[in-house]
Amino acid sequence: MTVKTRFAPSPTGFLHVGGARTALYSWLYARHQQGEFVLRIEDTDLERSTQEAIDAILEGMNWLGLNWDEGPYYQTQRFDRYNALIEQLLAEGKAYQCYCSKERLEALREQQMAAGEKPRYDGTCRHGNAEHAADAPCVVRFKNPGEGSVVFDDHVRGRIEIANRELDDLIIRRTDGAPTYNFCVVVDDWDMEITHVVRGEDHINNTPRQINIYQALGAPVPEFAHVSMILGDDGAKLSKRHGAVSVMQYRDDGYLPQALLNYLVRLGWSNGDQEIFSLEEMIELFSLDAISKSASAFNTDKLLWLNQHYIKTLPADEVAGHLVWHMNDQGIDTTQGPALSDVVALYAERCNTLKELAAQSRYLFEDFGAFEEGAAKKHLRPVAAEPLALVRAKLAELADWQAPAIHEAIHAAAAELELGMGKVGMPLRVAVTGVGQSPAIDGVIALLSKERVLARIDMALAFIAERAQG
């Protein structure tokens, strides 16, 4: 048997963190079992589904690297198949037409709630509806078994049993002719030969109803794994008020997909005390039975820690590929500066996000018109003129524009003037970068052209002279 899993989002909004974790777990299980992963867009909610949301889901999946083997399939393109099977169930007496008005159903609901009963359809049309005209508006309901129980072994929650008397007769086609979610999902999983369904715990109530539909159709019932919800760090259900919940918002905020995947896999699954997982390790170690049934709390600090780990440890070329988006987003023209992989190698230790890295390295690609006020006031004083002029002269003479030779030139200037390195290095840092903090200044200078460095030192010397006169 080939294991087949699926991710089946509804395109009514962006791809959120909970959905991304479900997609990851489904994808990992398929890859672990050397099976197949299917992407399906459940767009039967015609009023709320949008092309923009579909595009956002595909963009999020692609950014995370969760590639699919089949799809994307769209439920709206399969209505003929659903309706053919609904007609089959009607012909077999496993479904029936229901003509009950909204008013009757609402009155029934209020009556049941007033009596302390669980609101449910009372089966009026199940027992006959011959008095209605054939063309009168109606829904189609599935004839749920009245006896016995639905039992299934959930990979996360263990054995679950629901008595059929707790389930009413589900609507499987609306009055407008559109088949409903609970029916479509069963047909899709059957037709697509899905063997394992991984989804959120909010679907548990649907599962017994769907199992009865599988059995009525003579379809094999897949295995299920219902994962717990993700909470915010305050214990409430994760929502927009906790910050970024859209996957692409994390991209925009400067996170690497590797960091988000590593964080999400641990948000409900574990392998001992291990925290860092490469994608290959996730695939090798992942199992549905090791998913925790407890809700997981989202911790942004931990995600930030992971992000910095990956910025530091991934190959610089790989990180640079993701940095391109942030450079473009911040309007930095990278054609006029060093290779991004060299920038990553120098700045990785200092930055938690790629957004920070882009902002902090801007001066490598474009000139600045003014020095940071606090840094200039502290370090570009008249006393700095002599060391800056001397280090400029030594840098101008350098034929080898590499960090070690640059370091030697700065050191030689400090030694000649009998000054500590800070008395030379800090004014030089402000002169070359415009700010008071940067990576090792010899490394920064090595990434800039000699002409640009000398011009910036000249600008700092002019600033000092002007300040001395003022």
N, C-alpha and C positions, 0 to 999 in steps of 0.2 A: 504494500500500500504506500503510495506517495503522500506524504504529509502536505496538506495545503492549508494555509492560513489566509486571512484577509483583513484588511483595514477598510472600514466602510463608513466614512464620515458623511454627515449631512452638510451640504454647502449653504449654511445659513449664517456663517461668520468665518473668522479666521481659524487656522489650525492652532488650537490652544495646547497648553502644556500637558493636560490630561490626555487629550487625543494623541499627542506625539508619543507619550509613554505607552499607550495602548498599541500604537503602530509599531513602536520599537520592540515591544514584547512579542507581538505577532511575527514581525520580521525576523527577530533573533531565533524564535522557535523553528520557523521554516528553514532558516540557514543552518541551525544546529542539526536538524534532521535531514539536511540535504534535500529539502522539499521545495515547495513553490509558494510565493507570496503574491496575493492578488489585491489590486486596488479597485475599489468600487465606490462610486459616488451615489449616495442614496438621496436622490433629488425629487422624491415624490411630493414633497411639500412645495407645490408650485408657487405659492404666494411668497414664501420666504427664501427660496433657493435663488442664488444669483451667480452669474458668470464670474463676477469679481471674487466671490468666495471660493469658487472652484479653482480659479487661478491662484489664489492665496494658499489653498491646500496643496496644490501641485508644487508651488514654489517652496513651501515649507518642507515637503517630503524630499525634494531635490536638494535643498540646502543641507538637510540632515544626512543625505546620502542613503536614504532608505529606498533603494530601487525596487521596482516591482516586476514580476515575471509575466503577469497578465493584467490587462486593463489599460487605462481606467475604463471600467464598465459604467454605464449610466442607467439607472432604473427607468427613467422616462422613455428610454429607447426599447424597453422590454414589455410595454403594456399589453401587447398582443399575447405574449406568452402567459402573463399573469391571468388575463381574462379567459384564455382557453382553459386553464386549470380551474378557475372559479366555475366556469360552465360545467366542467367535468364533475366537480364536487356537488353542484346543484343536481345534476343528472343522477348521481349516485346516492342522493339523499343525505349527503354529509354537510350540506349547507342549505340555507333557505332564504327567501326574500322576506324582508321585514318592512312593513308599511307604517309602523308606529310613528306618530308625529313627534316633533321636538317638544311640543307642549305636553304630550302624554308622558314622554320620558322624563321631562323635568319635574312633573308632578309626582311621578313614581319615585324619583330620587329624593325629593323633599319628604315624602311620606316615609321612606325607608330610614332616612337620617333622623327624622323625628322619633321613630320607633327604636333608634339605637342600632339599626341594622346596617351592614355594609352595603353601600349603593351598588346595584347590579341589575342587569336586564332580567325581567321576569319570565321571558320565554313565550310571551303571548303569541307571536307569529310562528313560533316553532311548531305549534300544535294546529296550525291551519290558517290560511289567509285567502281562501277562495273567494271571499266576498269583495275583494279588491279588483279593480280593472287591471288588466295585464300591463297597460302602459302608465299606471299610476307611479309616482316617484317612490322609490324604495332603495334600501340598502340591502346588501347581502351579508348575512351573518354565518359564521362557522358554527356547526352543530357540535359543541363541545361535549365529550362524554359526561354522563351524569353520575357515573359510578367510578369507584376505584381511585387511584392516585397516580400522579406523575412523579417518578423518582429518577434522579440523575446524580452522578458523582462528579462534583465540581473540583477541578484541579487545585483551586485555592481554598474553597470553603467546605470541601468534603461532601458527604451525602446530603442531598436536599430532597424533601418529599412534600408535595402539595396535593391536598385532596381535590379531586375534580369538582366537587360541590362548591368549592371556594371560587371557581372560575365561571364567569358567565359566557354567553355566546358572543364572541368577538366579531365586530364589523370587519369584513375583509374587502368590501367594495362600497364606496360612498354613493350617494344619490347622483352625483355628477359622473359616475362611471369610473372614477379613479380607484385603483386598488390601494389598500392601506399598507403602511409600513410593516406591520407584523406578518402579513401574508407575503409581501414581496421579498422580505429578508429570507424567509424559508425557501422560497422557490430559487432565489439566487444562490444560496448556499448549497442547495441540491444540484442545480445545473452546473455550478462551478466546482463541484466535487470538493467542497471545503470539509476538512476533517476535524479541525480544531478552531473554535471560536473564542477569541480573547476579547473581552469588552468590559466596560465599567459595571460596577455593582448595581447601578441604577437600572440595568436591564434584567436583573434577576426575576422580577415579577413577570416579564414577558416570556421568559424561557419555558415554563410549563405550558403556556398557551401555544408557543411555537412547536414544542415537542409533539403536542397533540396534532398539529397540522402536518408535521413531517409524517407522522404515522398514518394519518388519513390519506395522504398522497402516496403512501408506500415508499417513502424516501428514507435513506439511512439518516440516523440522527448523529450529528457531530458531537465531539467532546467539547465541554465548556470550561472556561476559566474566567471568573468574574473578579476583576481587580478592584481594590478599595479606592476611595476618592483621595485626592490630594488636598491637604489643608494648608492654609497660610501659616506663617510663624506664630500667629495669635490663636491658632486652634480652630478658626472658622474656615468654612469651605473656601478654597482658593478662588479669588475673584479679581476683577480689575483694580480694586482698591489696594491690593497687595503689590501692585507694580505691574511689570510686564507679564502677561499671561499668553500673549501671542508668540508663537515660535519665532516669527520674523522680527518681532520687537527685540528679542535677544540678539539676533544678528545686528540689528541697528544699534544696539547698545554696546557692541564690541565683543560679544562672546563668540568663541569658536564652536562649530558644530560638534567637534570631538568632546569639548567640555560639557556641553549640554547633554549629549548622549550618555556620557559617563555618569553625569549627575542623575539623569532620569532612570537609568538602569538600576541605580542603587535606591531609588525612591520606591521601595517595595520589594526589592529582590536583593539577596546578598550571597556572598561566597566567603564564609568565615568573616574575618575582619578586613579583608581586602577592600581598598577604597579606589585605587587607580586600575582601570581596565582598558586595555586596547580593544579595538573592535574585534580583533581575532580572538582575544581572551573571552570577550562577552559571548561570541558565537560558540566557542568550545565549551564554556561552563554553564550556559543558561539552561534552566529547566522551568517548566510551568509549576511544578510541585514545590519549588523553592520560593515562590512568591508569597509574601506575607499577607495575611487577611486583615491586618491592622492598617488603619489609615496612616499615611505618611505626611509629615509636615515639611513644607518647602522652606529651605534655608538659603537665602541669597548669599550670605557670607561664605557658605561652603561652595556654592557654585562659583563664586568669585575666586576662591582659593584654587579650585580645579582649573579655572580658566587661565590663571597665571601659570600654573604648572604646565599646561599644554603650550602656552606661548613660549615658555622657556625650553621645553623638552622636545617639541616637534621639530623636524627639520625646518630651518629658517625659510627655505624656498616654499614650503607648504604653508607656513603662516603668512608669508608675503602674498601668496595667492588670495588669501582672505582679506589682507590689509588693503588691497587695491580698491575694494568697494568703499572703504572708509576714507581713503585719500580722495576719491572722486566725490564722495558725499560732502566732504569738508572743503571742496574746491581747490585741492592742492594739485598742481601740475607736476607729476612725477617724472616728466621727460627732462626737467631741468635740475637733475640732482643724482644722488647715488642709487645703486641697485637696492630695491626694497629688501632683499634678503640680507644685505649688509646692515641696513637700518634695524631690521628685526634682531639680528645677532647682537647689536650694540645696546638696544633699548629694552630687550625682553625682561631683564631683571627688574626694571623700574616700573613696569606698567602692568596693571591688572586686566586691562581691556585693550582691544585694538583701537577703540575710539580714543583712548588716552594716548596710545602710541602714535596715532596719526597727528593728534594735536601737539604732542611734545616734540615731534620731529619736523614740524612745519618749516623751521628756520633752515633746514638742510636743503629745501627746495625753492624757497623764496626769500628775498631780502626783507628786512624790517625797517620801518621808518623811524622808530624810537626805541630807546632802551626801557626795560621795566623800571619804573620809578624807584622802587625800594632798593633794587639791586644796584642801580646806577648811583644812587645817593651813598650807598655803603662802600662800593668798590671802585667806582670811576671818580676818584678824588685826585687832586693834583699830585699826591704822592705816588699815584699809580702810573704817571706819565713816563717816568724813566724806565721802569721794568717793561712796560708795554712797548716802548720804542725799541728797546734792546731785543726783546723776544721777536718783534717784527723783523728786525734786521737778520736775526739768525734763521728765522723761517724763510725769509726771502732767498737766502743762500742755499737752502736745502735742494738737493737734486732728488733725494729719495723721499717721496711724499707718503710715508707709511707711519703708522702710529709709533713704533719704537724710535725711529729717527726724530719724529716730532717731539716725543717725550724727552729725548736727550737734549734737543735744542732748548726746551723750556727749562730743563734742569740746569743746563749750562748758563743760561741767563740769570737764574736765581743764584747760582754759585758765584758768578762774576760780581754780582751786586751784594753778595753775602746776605741774601734774604731767604726766608723760609719759602717753600714751594707755594704756600697759600697766598703769599704777598704778590706772587706773579700769576699763579694759576687762576685765582678768583677774578682779578680784573680782566684776564684774558678770556675767561669763560663768559663774562658779561659782554665783553667786546664782540666775541664771535657768535654768541647765541642770542644776545639781547635780554637774557634772563639769568636768574641767580642759581638755577639748578639744572644740571644736565648729567649725562653719563661722563666717564673720564674724558677730559677735554682733549687729550691727544687723539683718542678715538673719534671724537666729533670732528676735529680739524681734518683728520685723514679722509673723512667722507665728503668734505667740501673741497672745492678747487682752491689752489694757492691764491689765484687772483681774488676770489671772493673773500678769503680769510684776510688777506692784506688790506683789502678795501674796507672791511669791517673794523680792523684795528685802526686804520686811518680815521674812520668815522668816530671811534671812541676817543682817539687823541684830540680830535677837533672838539668833541663834546667837553673833554676835560679842560682844554684851553679856554673855551667859551665860558665855562663855569668859573674858572680862575679869575677871568676878567670881570665876571658879573659880581 
